[in-house]
Amino acid sequence: MSENLHGEEIKESADLYEHFRFVADPGQNLLRIDKFLVNRIENISRNRIQNAASAGNILVNDIPVKSNYKVRPNDIVTIVMAYPPREIELIPQEIPVDVIYEDDHLVIVNKEAGMVVHPGHGNYSGTLVNALAWRFRDMPLFKSGELRPGLVHRIDKNTSGLLVVAKTELAMNRLAKQFFDRKTRREYIAIVWGVPEPAEGTIEGHIGRHLKDRMKMDVFPDGAEGRHAITHYKVIENFGYVSMLECRLETGRTHQIRVHLEHIGHPLFNDERYGGDLILRGTTFTKYRQFVRNCFKTLPRHALHAKSLGLIHPATGEELYFESALPGDMQSLVEKWRKYTGGRDDED
């Protein structure tokens, strides 16, 4: 937060939307809000601001306004927008995508593990967005110059499961506001080392970039670094050395479930980045250690699946809910542990 001639300014970035907050000066002259915001946000067009206003994403003193509203002294102006324009060329590619629902406004995708969601450093092709750019190549939003057209949230490369993608500018803005307001419902299935106690609980802790390893995130004391994050979990099956959890996101920070579970001492099974690719529980017997190594081969990624997604339709206001079955690799892992813990003897 900073004070300057333009008043107070706050900027946030989370998921794939941006949030700005400004307080107009006491001496502010009457000025259209789209012009007011163009003067305060870098690299933004009046068209993007007007689209945000049409979606109800510009508020003055907590009340939605249109783009012709005149800003007055001491007005508190907030705006939520989908992510800014791309920096690189987006190449449409004909790549198969598992679409479980589609209408004129949005599409629900069941992403397979191993697919990157959007282009970025080291992954400029073969991503979900490249595939969608091909599928929707005749739609205006996918010709708009956005690097992440239609995206308002994401899941990690090696996480499988559900994503919503907007097909229009209006839907993208309205969905971005839903994620910002925490009105969506996202539940995951995770297989972790150990069994959390209590069996049902909430993990809170600010999440920010790790101070020494920039490829990782870390949990910090409130106010020290990062941004507030909340994860709710529940043990749904106990295998002794590992357990299966249902996790519900209240916020959507980078690596949130992975880093929160590692923070409480229960990293995801085979999560290389957060230490779950080591044998963290169990015995030293050779037979057991070989069993775990075989499990790592069965699931050569971290054990996380975005199993359900609930949201409000951006055009109709209807409540939508989608579920995705546990993918084959995670299901095979679960069956291995069920068989092992159900039939092991005292020496295993």
C-alpha positions in Angstrom: 0.0 0.0 0.0 1.3 3.4 -0.8 0.2 7.1 -0.6 0.7 9.3 -3.6 -1.1 12.0 -5.6 -3.6 9.4 -6.7 -4.5 8.4 -3.2 -4.2 4.9 -1.7 -3.4 2.0 -4.0 -3.5 -1.7 -3.3 -2.9 -4.4 -5.9 -3.3 -8.1 -5.5 -2.8 -11.1 -7.8 -4.3 -14.5 -7.0 -5.3 -17.4 -9.2 -5.6 -15.8 -12.6 -7.2 -12.5 -11.8 -6.1 -9.1 -10.6 -7.5 -6.9 -7.9 -6.9 -3.2 -7.5 -8.1 -0.8 -4.9 -7.8 3.0 -5.0 -9.0 5.8 -2.7 -9.7 9.0 -4.6 -8.0 12.2 -3.3 -10.1 14.7 -1.2 -9.6 17.2 -4.1 -10.6 14.7 -6.9 -12.5 16.4 -9.8 -15.5 14.6 -11.2 -14.1 12.1 -13.7 -15.5 9.1 -15.5 -14.3 5.9 -13.8 -12.9 4.3 -16.9 -10.6 7.3 -17.4 -9.8 7.4 -13.7 -8.7 3.7 -13.8 -6.7 4.1 -17.1 -4.7 6.8 -15.4 -3.8 4.5 -12.5 -3.3 1.0 -13.9 -0.4 0.3 -16.1 -0.9 -1.2 -19.6 -4.7 -1.3 -19.4 -7.2 -0.3 -22.1 -10.5 1.4 -21.6 -12.1 -1.7 -23.3 -10.9 -4.0 -20.6 -12.2 -1.6 -17.9 -15.5 -1.3 -19.6 -15.8 -5.1 -19.9 -15.1 -5.4 -16.1 -17.8 -2.8 -15.5 -20.3 -4.7 -17.6 -19.6 -7.8 -15.5 -20.3 -5.9 -12.3 -16.6 -6.1 -11.3 -16.1 -2.3 -10.6 -17.3 -1.2 -7.2 -17.4 2.3 -5.7 -17.9 2.3 -1.9 -18.9 -1.4 -2.3 -21.6 -0.7 -4.9 -21.3 -1.9 -8.6 -21.1 1.0 -11.1 -21.1 1.4 -14.8 -18.1 2.7 -16.8 -19.6 6.2 -17.1 -19.8 6.7 -13.3 -18.1 9.9 -12.2 -15.5 9.4 -9.4 -15.9 11.8 -6.5 -13.6 12.9 -3.7 -12.7 10.1 -1.2 -14.5 7.4 -3.3 -13.1 3.9 -2.7 -12.8 2.2 -6.1 -12.1 -1.5 -6.5 -11.8 -3.5 -9.7 -11.4 -7.3 -10.4 -10.2 -8.3 -13.8 -9.0 -11.4 -15.6 -5.3 -11.7 -16.2 -3.5 -9.1 -18.4 -2.5 -9.6 -22.1 0.1 -12.0 -23.2 3.8 -11.4 -23.7 4.4 -14.2 -26.2 2.7 -15.6 -29.2 0.0 -18.1 -28.4 0.1 -21.0 -30.9 -3.2 -23.0 -31.4 -2.5 -26.7 -31.3 -4.8 -29.7 -32.1 -4.4 -31.5 -28.8 -7.1 -33.8 -27.3 -8.9 -32.4 -24.3 -11.4 -34.1 -22.0 -14.4 -31.8 -22.0 -17.2 -32.9 -19.6 -19.5 -29.9 -20.0 -19.8 -27.0 -22.5 -22.2 -24.3 -23.4 -22.0 -20.9 -25.1 -20.4 -19.3 -22.0 -18.0 -21.8 -20.4 -16.4 -25.2 -20.7 -15.4 -27.6 -17.9 -12.2 -29.6 -18.6 -11.0 -32.7 -16.9 -7.2 -32.2 -17.2 -4.9 -35.1 -17.2 -1.8 -35.2 -15.1 1.3 -34.0 -17.0 -0.4 -31.3 -19.0 0.6 -27.7 -18.2 -2.4 -25.3 -18.0 -1.0 -22.2 -19.7 2.2 -21.2 -21.6 5.1 -19.9 -19.6 8.8 -20.3 -19.1 9.9 -23.6 -20.6 6.4 -24.5 -21.7 5.3 -22.5 -24.7 3.5 -25.3 -26.4 1.5 -28.4 -25.6 -0.5 -26.7 -22.9 -4.2 -26.8 -22.2 -4.4 -23.2 -23.4 -2.8 -24.1 -26.7 -5.4 -26.9 -27.1 -8.3 -24.5 -26.2 -6.9 -21.9 -28.6 -7.3 -24.5 -31.4 -10.7 -25.7 -30.2 -12.2 -22.2 -29.9 -10.1 -20.6 -32.7 -13.1 -18.8 -34.2 -14.2 -17.2 -30.9 -13.3 -13.6 -30.2 -11.9 -14.2 -26.8 -9.3 -16.7 -28.1 -8.2 -14.2 -30.7 -7.9 -11.4 -28.2 -4.2 -11.3 -27.6 -4.5 -12.8 -24.1 -1.9 -15.3 -23.0 -4.4 -17.1 -20.8 -7.7 -16.7 -22.7 -10.7 -17.8 -20.6 -8.6 -18.9 -17.5 -9.5 -17.7 -14.1 -7.8 -20.4 -12.1 -5.3 -23.2 -12.6 -4.0 -26.5 -11.3 -0.4 -27.7 -11.3 1.1 -29.7 -14.2 1.1 -33.0 -12.3 -2.3 -32.5 -10.6 -5.3 -34.0 -12.5 -8.9 -32.9 -12.4 -11.4 -30.1 -13.1 -11.0 -26.6 -14.4 -13.5 -24.1 -15.7 -12.6 -22.0 -18.7 -14.7 -19.0 -19.9 -15.6 -18.7 -23.6 -16.5 -15.0 -23.5 -15.1 -11.8 -22.0 -18.2 -11.3 -19.9 -18.1 -14.9 -18.5 -14.4 -14.6 -17.8 -14.9 -11.4 -15.7 -17.8 -12.8 -13.8 -16.0 -16.0 -13.0 -12.9 -14.1 -11.9 -15.1 -12.2 -9.5 -16.6 -15.5 -8.1 -13.1 -16.8 -7.4 -12.1 -13.5 -5.8 -15.2 -13.5 -3.6 -14.7 -17.2 -2.7 -18.1 -18.2 -4.0 -16.8 -21.3 -5.9 -16.4 -24.7 -4.3 -13.2 -26.7 -5.0 -12.5 -30.1 -3.5 -9.5 -32.4 -4.0 -8.5 -35.9 -3.2 -4.9 -36.2 -1.8 -2.9 -39.1 -0.7 -0.4 -38.1 2.0 2.3 -39.5 4.2 1.0 -40.4 7.7 -2.4 -39.7 9.2 -3.2 -36.1 10.2 -4.5 -35.5 13.7 -7.2 -34.5 14.2 -8.7 -36.5 11.4 -10.6 -33.4 10.3 -9.4 -29.8 10.5 -8.3 -26.5 9.0 -4.8 -25.4 8.0 -4.2 -21.6 8.0 -1.0 -19.9 7.1 0.3 -17.2 4.7 1.7 -18.7 1.6 4.5 -17.0 -0.3 7.6 -17.8 -2.4 10.3 -19.7 -0.5 13.1 -17.4 0.5 15.9 -19.8 -0.6 14.3 -22.0 -3.3 12.3 -19.9 -5.8 10.7 -23.0 -7.3 8.8 -23.7 -4.0 6.3 -22.0 -1.9 6.5 -21.7 1.9 4.2 -21.0 4.9 4.9 -17.8 6.9 3.6 -16.4 10.1 0.7 -14.0 9.6 1.8 -10.7 8.1 5.4 -11.8 7.6 5.4 -12.8 4.0 2.9 -14.1 1.4 -0.9 -14.1 1.4 -3.5 -15.5 3.6 -4.5 -19.1 2.8 -7.0 -21.6 4.2 -7.3 -25.3 3.5 -9.9 -27.6 5.1 -9.1 -31.3 5.2 -10.8 -34.6 6.2 -9.3 -38.1 6.4 -11.5 -40.4 4.3 -9.3 -43.5 4.4 -6.5 -44.6 6.7 -3.8 -46.9 5.5 -1.5 -46.5 8.5 1.6 -45.2 6.8 -0.3 -43.1 4.4 -3.9 -41.8 4.2 -6.4 -40.4 1.7 -7.8 -37.0 2.4 -10.5 -34.8 1.0 -9.3 -31.2 0.9 -11.4 -28.1 0.3 -9.9 -24.8 -0.8 -11.2 -21.6 0.7 -8.5 -19.6 -1.0 -6.4 -20.4 -4.2 -2.7 -19.8 -3.7 0.0 -21.4 -5.7 0.8 -25.0 -4.5 -1.6 -24.3 -1.6 -2.6 -27.9 -0.7 0.9 -29.2 -1.3 2.6 -26.6 0.9 0.0 -26.6 3.6 0.1 -30.4 4.0 3.9 -30.4 4.0 3.7 -27.6 6.7 1.8 -29.9 9.1 4.2 -32.8 8.4 2.1 -34.8 5.9 3.4 -34.0 2.4 1.7 -35.5 -0.7 2.8 -39.0 -1.6 5.6 -38.8 -4.2 5.6 -35.0 -4.3 9.2 -34.4 -5.3 9.2 -30.7 -4.7 8.0 -30.9 -1.1 9.8 -34.1 0.1 7.0 -36.6 -0.5 9.2 -38.7 -2.8 11.1 -40.1 0.2 9.9 -43.0 2.4 8.7 -40.9 5.3 6.7 -43.5 7.3 6.8 -47.2 7.9 9.4 -49.8 8.6 13.0 -50.3 7.5 12.3 -53.8 6.2 13.4 -54.4 2.7 10.0 -55.8 1.6 8.2 -52.7 2.8 10.7 -50.3 1.1 10.4 -52.2 -2.1 6.6 -52.0 -1.9 6.8 -48.2 -1.6 9.2 -47.9 -4.5 6.7 -49.9 -6.6 4.1 -47.4 -5.4 6.2 -44.5 -6.7 6.3 -46.3 -10.1 2.6 -46.8 -10.1 2.0 -43.0 -9.4 5.1 -41.2 -10.9 3.7 -37.8 -9.8 2.3 -36.2 -6.7 -1.0 -37.7 -5.5 -3.5 -34.9 -6.0 -6.7 -34.8 -8.0 -9.2 -31.9 -8.4 -12.3 -34.0 -7.9 -15.1 -31.5 -7.8 -16.0 -27.9 -8.8 -19.1 -25.9 -7.9 -19.8 -22.4 -9.3 -22.6 -20.1 -10.4 -23.2 -19.9 -14.1 -21.9 -16.5 -15.3 -24.9 -15.9 -17.6 -27.9 -17.7 -16.1 -27.1 -17.6 -12.3 -27.7 -21.3 -12.1 -25.7 -23.3 -9.5 -23.5 -25.8 -11.3 -21.6 -28.8 -9.8 -19.2 -31.2 -11.5 -17.3 -34.3 -10.3 -14.4 -36.2 -11.7 -13.6 -39.8 -10.9 -10.2 -40.6 -9.4 -7.8 -41.2 -12.3 -6.4 -44.7 -13.0 -2.9 -44.0 -11.5 -4.3 -42.8 -8.2 -6.9 -45.5 -8.1 -4.2 -48.1 -8.6 -2.1 -46.6 -5.8 -5.1 -46.7 -3.4 -5.8 -50.4 -4.3 -2.1 -51.2 -3.6 -2.2 -49.7 -0.1 -5.6 -51.3 0.7 -4.2 -54.7 -0.2 -0.9 -54.1 1.6 -2.4 -52.8 4.9 -5.2 -55.3 4.8 -2.9 -58.3 4.4 0.4 -57.3 6.0 1.8 -59.3 8.9 3.9 -58.0 11.8 7.2 -58.2 9.8 6.1 -56.0 6.9 
